[in-house]
Amino acid sequence: MPLKIEDIKLAGTRFDGRAKLSPEQRQAIQILAREGYSQRKLAAMFNVSKRLIQSILSPPTRKTYKQYPTEYWTELKRKYRKKKIDLYKNGKIKFNNKLKNK
């Protein structure tokens, strides 16, 4: 029989251990940084890493990658295979060869 404590969810509450700082603390960091506090000093004040302060002040952005259609990758594979066949026929590579320096 499961314990009643298992039904209590911590996710999304202030007791959730995943979030280091509350939204209010994040705003305070941005305000203090504008006032001239250094990142090292802010990290010490809030007892977090300097890297977390950096990511709050300038959040990392992910580059959006173009998703190519299947035909693109099929053609790319064909070119790659053709190149390998040509190298094999010219004797530049051998079947089942191990990695060697050029």
VMD Tcl script that builds the backbone (N, CA, C; Angstrom):
set m [mol new atoms 306]
animate dup $m
set s [atomselect $m all]
$s set {name element resname resid chain x y z} {
  {N N MET 1 A 0.848 -1.175 0.000}
  {CA C MET 1 A 0.000 0.000 0.000}
  {C C MET 1 A 0.894 1.238 0.000}
  {N N PRO 2 A 0.699 2.134 -0.983}
  {CA C PRO 2 A 1.562 3.314 -1.067}
  {C C PRO 2 A 1.307 4.289 0.079}
  {N N LEU 3 A 2.343 5.008 0.394}
  {CA C LEU 3 A 2.231 6.010 1.448}
  {C C LEU 3 A 1.447 7.215 0.954}
  {N N LYS 4 A 0.746 7.886 1.858}
  {CA C LYS 4 A -0.018 9.079 1.488}
  {C C LYS 4 A 0.899 10.197 1.012}
  {N N ILE 5 A 2.112 10.206 1.523}
  {CA C ILE 5 A 3.069 11.258 1.162}
  {C C ILE 5 A 3.405 11.214 -0.329}
  {N N GLU 6 A 3.239 10.039 -0.961}
  {CA C GLU 6 A 3.541 9.899 -2.379}
  {C C GLU 6 A 2.587 10.702 -3.257}
  {N N ASP 7 A 1.393 10.996 -2.758}
  {CA C ASP 7 A 0.410 11.757 -3.532}
  {C C ASP 7 A 0.682 13.254 -3.525}
  {N N ILE 8 A 1.524 13.727 -2.632}
  {CA C ILE 8 A 1.825 15.158 -2.544}
  {C C ILE 8 A 2.868 15.503 -3.596}
  {N N LYS 9 A 2.577 16.491 -4.414}
  {CA C LYS 9 A 3.487 16.898 -5.485}
  {C C LYS 9 A 4.254 18.153 -5.066}
  {N N LEU 10 A 5.552 18.133 -5.297}
  {CA C LEU 10 A 6.382 19.302 -5.014}
  {C C LEU 10 A 6.659 20.122 -6.260}
  {N N ALA 11 A 6.445 19.541 -7.422}
  {CA C ALA 11 A 6.746 20.226 -8.675}
  {C C ALA 11 A 5.927 21.509 -8.787}
  {N N GLY 12 A 6.606 22.598 -9.075}
  {CA C GLY 12 A 5.943 23.881 -9.247}
  {C C GLY 12 A 5.751 24.670 -7.968}
  {N N THR 13 A 6.167 24.136 -6.838}
  {CA C THR 13 A 6.047 24.877 -5.582}
  {C C THR 13 A 7.401 25.461 -5.211}
  {N N ARG 14 A 7.436 26.238 -4.162}
  {CA C ARG 14 A 8.711 26.825 -3.747}
  {C C ARG 14 A 9.641 25.779 -3.147}
  {N N PHE 15 A 9.121 24.597 -2.868}
  {CA C PHE 15 A 9.945 23.522 -2.325}
  {C C PHE 15 A 10.547 22.644 -3.416}
  {N N ASP 16 A 10.216 22.946 -4.643}
  {CA C ASP 16 A 10.763 22.203 -5.764}
  {C C ASP 16 A 12.253 22.522 -5.857}
  {N N GLY 17 A 13.092 21.528 -5.739}
  {CA C GLY 17 A 14.533 21.746 -5.695}
  {C C GLY 17 A 15.177 22.054 -7.031}
  {N N ARG 18 A 14.407 22.025 -8.115}
  {CA C ARG 18 A 15.000 22.242 -9.432}
  {C C ARG 18 A 15.331 23.704 -9.685}
  {N N ALA 19 A 14.537 24.629 -9.176}
  {CA C ALA 19 A 14.763 26.051 -9.433}
  {C C ALA 19 A 15.655 26.630 -8.340}
  {N N LYS 20 A 16.759 27.230 -8.749}
  {CA C LYS 20 A 17.678 27.817 -7.774}
  {C C LYS 20 A 17.163 29.164 -7.266}
  {N N LEU 21 A 16.529 29.921 -8.167}
  {CA C LEU 21 A 16.076 31.263 -7.814}
  {C C LEU 21 A 14.612 31.451 -8.184}
  {N N SER 22 A 13.921 32.251 -7.385}
  {CA C SER 22 A 12.527 32.574 -7.692}
  {C C SER 22 A 12.493 33.660 -8.768}
  {N N PRO 23 A 11.355 33.855 -9.415}
  {CA C PRO 23 A 11.257 34.926 -10.416}
  {C C PRO 23 A 11.567 36.312 -9.837}
  {N N GLU 24 A 11.208 36.530 -8.574}
  {CA C GLU 24 A 11.502 37.818 -7.937}
  {C C GLU 24 A 13.009 38.013 -7.782}
  {N N GLN 25 A 13.709 36.941 -7.426}
  {CA C GLN 25 A 15.158 37.033 -7.282}
  {C C GLN 25 A 15.831 37.277 -8.633}
  {N N ARG 26 A 15.289 36.694 -9.677}
  {CA C ARG 26 A 15.839 36.915 -11.017}
  {C C ARG 26 A 15.679 38.376 -11.433}
  {N N GLN 27 A 14.534 38.958 -11.120}
  {CA C GLN 27 A 14.325 40.376 -11.418}
  {C C GLN 27 A 15.284 41.237 -10.612}
  {N N ALA 28 A 15.487 40.871 -9.349}
  {CA C ALA 28 A 16.400 41.628 -8.499}
  {C C ALA 28 A 17.821 41.580 -9.059}
  {N N ILE 29 A 18.222 40.447 -9.579}
  {CA C ILE 29 A 19.557 40.314 -10.166}
  {C C ILE 29 A 19.702 41.243 -11.358}
  {N N GLN 30 A 18.684 41.303 -12.201}
  {CA C GLN 30 A 18.745 42.179 -13.371}
  {C C GLN 30 A 18.814 43.646 -12.956}
  {N N ILE 31 A 18.055 44.020 -11.940}
  {CA C ILE 31 A 18.072 45.408 -11.463}
  {C C ILE 31 A 19.431 45.752 -10.868}
  {N N LEU 32 A 19.952 44.866 -10.018}
  {CA C LEU 32 A 21.246 45.124 -9.384}
  {C C LEU 32 A 22.378 45.170 -10.410}
  {N N ALA 33 A 22.278 44.356 -11.443}
  {CA C ALA 33 A 23.309 44.373 -12.486}
  {C C ALA 33 A 23.283 45.699 -13.233}
  {N N ARG 34 A 22.094 46.237 -13.477}
  {CA C ARG 34 A 21.995 47.545 -14.139}
  {C C ARG 34 A 22.560 48.655 -13.265}
  {N N GLU 35 A 22.474 48.469 -11.959}
  {CA C GLU 35 A 23.008 49.469 -11.034}
  {C C GLU 35 A 24.520 49.384 -10.902}
  {N N GLY 36 A 25.120 48.328 -11.437}
  {CA C GLY 36 A 26.574 48.278 -11.450}
  {C C GLY 36 A 27.212 47.175 -10.634}
  {N N TYR 37 A 26.437 46.295 -10.040}
  {CA C TYR 37 A 27.020 45.188 -9.290}
  {C C TYR 37 A 27.680 44.206 -10.260}
  {N N SER 38 A 28.806 43.651 -9.853}
  {CA C SER 38 A 29.500 42.693 -10.716}
  {C C SER 38 A 28.806 41.331 -10.638}
  {N N GLN 39 A 29.052 40.523 -11.652}
  {CA C GLN 39 A 28.443 39.192 -11.684}
  {C C GLN 39 A 28.964 38.330 -10.538}
  {N N ARG 40 A 30.225 38.488 -10.216}
  {CA C ARG 40 A 30.804 37.716 -9.120}
  {C C ARG 40 A 30.153 38.090 -7.785}
  {N N LYS 41 A 29.923 39.383 -7.593}
  {CA C LYS 41 A 29.309 39.839 -6.351}
  {C C LYS 41 A 27.853 39.375 -6.264}
  {N N LEU 42 A 27.140 39.426 -7.398}
  {CA C LEU 42 A 25.752 38.962 -7.414}
  {C C LEU 42 A 25.672 37.467 -7.115}
  {N N ALA 43 A 26.604 36.705 -7.660}
  {CA C ALA 43 A 26.622 35.263 -7.409}
  {C C ALA 43 A 26.847 34.982 -5.926}
  {N N ALA 44 A 27.720 35.742 -5.304}
  {CA C ALA 44 A 27.977 35.555 -3.874}
  {C C ALA 44 A 26.765 35.974 -3.046}
  {N N MET 45 A 26.099 37.058 -3.455}
  {CA C MET 45 A 24.929 37.542 -2.716}
  {C C MET 45 A 23.785 36.524 -2.725}
  {N N PHE 46 A 23.566 35.882 -3.868}
  {CA C PHE 46 A 22.441 34.962 -4.002}
  {C C PHE 46 A 22.849 33.500 -3.829}
  {N N ASN 47 A 24.115 33.264 -3.531}
  {CA C ASN 47 A 24.644 31.925 -3.267}
  {C C ASN 47 A 24.401 30.969 -4.444}
  {N N VAL 48 A 24.707 31.450 -5.634}
  {CA C VAL 48 A 24.602 30.643 -6.855}
  {C C VAL 48 A 25.899 30.793 -7.645}
  {N N SER 49 A 26.004 30.077 -8.744}
  {CA C SER 49 A 27.214 30.158 -9.561}
  {C C SER 49 A 27.198 31.411 -10.431}
  {N N LYS 50 A 28.384 31.806 -10.841}
  {CA C LYS 50 A 28.504 32.960 -11.734}
  {C C LYS 50 A 27.869 32.654 -13.083}
  {N N ARG 51 A 27.937 31.411 -13.495}
  {CA C ARG 51 A 27.340 30.995 -14.769}
  {C C ARG 51 A 25.820 31.184 -14.761}
  {N N LEU 52 A 25.168 30.926 -13.630}
  {CA C LEU 52 A 23.725 31.144 -13.541}
  {C C LEU 52 A 23.408 32.628 -13.662}
  {N N ILE 53 A 24.220 33.466 -13.051}
  {CA C ILE 53 A 24.029 34.917 -13.163}
  {C C ILE 53 A 24.187 35.344 -14.617}
  {N N GLN 54 A 25.187 34.808 -15.299}
  {CA C GLN 54 A 25.400 35.143 -16.708}
  {C C GLN 54 A 24.206 34.737 -17.559}
  {N N SER 55 A 23.644 33.569 -17.288}
  {CA C SER 55 A 22.514 33.113 -18.097}
  {C C SER 55 A 21.243 33.896 -17.791}
  {N N ILE 56 A 21.142 34.487 -16.615}
  {CA C ILE 56 A 19.989 35.335 -16.301}
  {C C ILE 56 A 20.131 36.679 -17.003}
  {N N LEU 57 A 21.338 37.229 -16.991}
  {CA C LEU 57 A 21.550 38.552 -17.581}
  {C C LEU 57 A 21.531 38.512 -19.103}
  {N N SER 58 A 22.091 37.482 -19.687}
  {CA C SER 58 A 22.033 37.337 -21.145}
  {C C SER 58 A 21.717 35.878 -21.452}
  {N N PRO 59 A 20.436 35.550 -21.548}
  {CA C PRO 59 A 20.040 34.152 -21.738}
  {C C PRO 59 A 20.602 33.577 -23.032}
  {N N PRO 60 A 21.046 32.333 -22.981}
  {CA C PRO 60 A 21.581 31.718 -24.201}
  {C C PRO 60 A 20.470 31.529 -25.224}
  {N N THR 61 A 20.791 31.787 -26.464}
  {CA C THR 61 A 19.805 31.618 -27.528}
  {C C THR 61 A 20.241 30.464 -28.410}
  {N N ARG 62 A 19.285 29.675 -28.804}
  {CA C ARG 62 A 19.585 28.557 -29.685}
  {C C ARG 62 A 19.326 28.963 -31.113}
  {N N LYS 63 A 20.226 28.558 -31.946}
  {CA C LYS 63 A 20.094 28.843 -33.357}
  {C C LYS 63 A 19.026 27.919 -33.936}
  {N N THR 64 A 18.121 28.464 -34.729}
  {CA C THR 64 A 17.108 27.625 -35.353}
  {C C THR 64 A 17.710 26.985 -36.596}
  {N N TYR 65 A 17.594 25.696 -36.675}
  {CA C TYR 65 A 18.162 24.964 -37.785}
  {C C TYR 65 A 17.094 24.678 -38.824}
  {N N LYS 66 A 17.515 24.770 -40.064}
  {CA C LYS 66 A 16.606 24.486 -41.156}
  {C C LYS 66 A 16.423 22.977 -41.256}
  {N N GLN 67 A 15.191 22.550 -41.377}
  {CA C GLN 67 A 14.925 21.133 -41.517}
  {C C GLN 67 A 14.826 20.813 -43.003}
  {N N TYR 68 A 15.735 19.984 -43.471}
  {CA C TYR 68 A 15.790 19.646 -44.883}
  {C C TYR 68 A 14.839 18.487 -45.184}
  {N N PRO 69 A 14.293 18.457 -46.393}
  {CA C PRO 69 A 13.413 17.334 -46.764}
  {C C PRO 69 A 14.210 16.047 -46.967}
  {N N THR 70 A 13.517 14.945 -46.977}
  {CA C THR 70 A 14.152 13.634 -47.126}
  {C C THR 70 A 14.935 13.528 -48.426}
  {N N GLU 71 A 14.431 14.151 -49.482}
  {CA C GLU 71 A 15.104 14.076 -50.779}
  {C C GLU 71 A 16.506 14.679 -50.711}
  {N N TYR 72 A 16.653 15.726 -49.924}
  {CA C TYR 72 A 17.959 16.367 -49.760}
  {C C TYR 72 A 18.968 15.376 -49.183}
  {N N TRP 73 A 18.572 14.691 -48.107}
  {CA C TRP 73 A 19.487 13.756 -47.452}
  {C C TRP 73 A 19.758 12.537 -48.340}
  {N N THR 74 A 18.744 12.114 -49.098}
  {CA C THR 74 A 18.937 10.988 -50.012}
  {C C THR 74 A 19.987 11.323 -51.057}
  {N N GLU 75 A 19.888 12.504 -51.642}
  {CA C GLU 75 A 20.858 12.926 -52.652}
  {C C GLU 75 A 22.259 13.068 -52.049}
  {N N LEU 76 A 22.330 13.591 -50.831}
  {CA C LEU 76 A 23.615 13.735 -50.154}
  {C C LEU 76 A 24.270 12.366 -49.921}
  {N N LYS 77 A 23.469 11.383 -49.503}
  {CA C LYS 77 A 24.001 10.033 -49.298}
  {C C LYS 77 A 24.507 9.437 -50.604}
  {N N ARG 78 A 23.752 9.658 -51.688}
  {CA C ARG 78 A 24.174 9.131 -52.992}
  {C C ARG 78 A 25.523 9.699 -53.404}
  {N N LYS 79 A 25.704 11.011 -53.211}
  {CA C LYS 79 A 26.976 11.649 -53.564}
  {C C LYS 79 A 28.117 11.088 -52.717}
  {N N TYR 80 A 27.846 10.895 -51.425}
  {CA C TYR 80 A 28.855 10.366 -50.510}
  {C C TYR 80 A 29.253 8.944 -50.903}
  {N N ARG 81 A 28.243 8.127 -51.203}
  {CA C ARG 81 A 28.529 6.749 -51.603}
  {C C ARG 81 A 29.308 6.706 -52.913}
  {N N LYS 82 A 28.939 7.572 -53.867}
  {CA C LYS 82 A 29.636 7.626 -55.150}
  {C C LYS 82 A 31.099 8.009 -54.942}
  {N N LYS 83 A 31.333 8.958 -54.047}
  {CA C LYS 83 A 32.705 9.377 -53.754}
  {C C LYS 83 A 33.505 8.211 -53.166}
  {N N LYS 84 A 32.884 7.462 -52.254}
  {CA C LYS 84 A 33.563 6.317 -51.659}
  {C C LYS 84 A 33.873 5.247 -52.698}
  {N N ILE 85 A 32.924 4.998 -53.608}
  {CA C ILE 85 A 33.146 3.999 -54.657}
  {C C ILE 85 A 34.297 4.424 -55.554}
  {N N ASP 86 A 34.328 5.711 -55.928}
  {CA C ASP 86 A 35.418 6.213 -56.771}
  {C C ASP 86 A 36.769 6.066 -56.073}
  {N N LEU 87 A 36.817 6.394 -54.794}
  {CA C LEU 87 A 38.064 6.250 -54.040}
  {C C LEU 87 A 38.488 4.785 -53.968}
  {N N TYR 88 A 37.523 3.893 -53.802}
  {CA C TYR 88 A 37.827 2.460 -53.730}
  {C C TYR 88 A 38.353 1.951 -55.070}
  {N N LYS 89 A 37.696 2.363 -56.154}
  {CA C LYS 89 A 38.118 1.913 -57.485}
  {C C LYS 89 A 39.501 2.441 -57.857}
  {N N ASN 90 A 39.839 3.639 -57.387}
  {CA C ASN 90 A 41.151 4.221 -57.671}
  {C C ASN 90 A 42.232 3.690 -56.736}
  {N N GLY 91 A 41.853 2.859 -55.780}
  {CA C GLY 91 A 42.821 2.251 -54.881}
  {C C GLY 91 A 43.251 3.147 -53.728}
  {N N LYS 92 A 42.544 4.243 -53.509}
  {CA C LYS 92 A 42.931 5.156 -52.425}
  {C C LYS 92 A 42.446 4.675 -51.067}
  {N N ILE 93 A 41.368 3.906 -51.060}
  {CA C ILE 93 A 40.902 3.301 -49.812}
  {C C ILE 93 A 40.727 1.815 -50.060}
  {N N LYS 94 A 40.768 1.036 -48.988}
  {CA C LYS 94 A 40.607 -0.404 -49.097}
  {C C LYS 94 A 39.397 -0.822 -48.283}
  {N N PHE 95 A 38.808 -1.919 -48.682}
  {CA C PHE 95 A 37.651 -2.457 -47.984}
  {C C PHE 95 A 38.068 -2.951 -46.606}
  {N N ASN 96 A 37.289 -2.596 -45.580}
  {CA C ASN 96 A 37.546 -2.988 -44.192}
  {C C ASN 96 A 38.904 -2.524 -43.687}
  {N N ASN 97 A 39.364 -1.382 -44.169}
  {CA C ASN 97 A 40.643 -0.891 -43.655}
  {C C ASN 97 A 40.429 -0.222 -42.308}
  {N N LYS 98 A 41.459 -0.245 -41.507}
  {CA C LYS 98 A 41.392 0.409 -40.205}
  {C C LYS 98 A 41.820 1.850 -40.365}
  {N N LEU 99 A 41.473 2.669 -39.379}
  {CA C LEU 99 A 41.817 4.088 -39.456}
  {C C LEU 99 A 43.326 4.269 -39.496}
  {N N LYS 100 A 43.782 4.977 -40.494}
  {CA C LYS 100 A 45.206 5.269 -40.630}
  {C C LYS 100 A 45.375 6.750 -40.898}
  {N N ASN 101 A 46.529 7.259 -40.566}
  {CA C ASN 101 A 46.831 8.649 -40.904}
  {C C ASN 101 A 47.047 8.757 -42.398}
  {N N LYS 102 A 46.689 9.876 -42.966}
  {CA C LYS 102 A 46.784 10.072 -44.413}
  {C C LYS 102 A 48.205 10.124 -44.877}
}
mol reanalyze $m
mol bondsrecalc $m
mol representation Tube
mol addrep $m
